[in-house]
Amino acid sequence: MNKNNIVMDKERLGAFIDAVLAIIMTILILELEKPKSFDWQGLWELRMNFFAYGLSFFWLGAMWVNLHASSHLIKKVSQKTVWSAIVMLFFSSFFPYTTQLIATHFNNGVMQAFYGIIVLLISLSVICYYRTLEEANPTEAIRALNLGRISWMKWDMGIKLIGLFLSLTIFPAGVGLSVLITLLVIVIPNQFR
């Protein structure tokens, strides 16, 4: 059997990825703490919770947009693609947990580093996912799209590695801020190109 044989309809895999990401994004909001007092002060005390929630929600949203940006070019889904999607979703499922950790311990370098490691593992698994799609669909359009993605993802991951280093050494909030910077300066702008 050829490694590029269709093992699943691309729409079915896309629907599965959509469903799991939707559940993960929903769990993010359910993990938000309730205010201790139901006034502006109570909400202000949860500002790091809201920041962590927003950061994780929009990061997952940007990942989802990127995953679907080339769906019209995909004709085949290989077994490798299915398993790389499972690995990507496995790491993504940690997001509500790690988001809660940095929401409640934002200036804790170890919690930030754990969040950053999960972000980096998701990013690496997304790159593997793209490569399996290119392997199953060896067209110039997909190859060019993946080359563009990988070039900006290298910068994205490099900045997050710097944030990880900072969180573990001198600046505990380094990961959260590096994810915010890459989201606003690299990831979202590249989706409009």
Secondary structure, DSSP 8 states (H G I E B T S, - for coil): --TTS-SS-HHHHHHHHHHHHHHHHHHHHHTS---SSSSHHHHHTTHHHHHHHHHHHHHHHHHHHHHHHTGGG-----HHHHHHHHHHHHHHTTHHHHHHHHHHSTT-HHHHHHHHHHHHHHHHHHHHHHHHHHHHS--HHHHHHHHHHHHHHHHHHHHHHHHHHHHHTT-TTHHHHHHHHHIIIIIHHHHT-
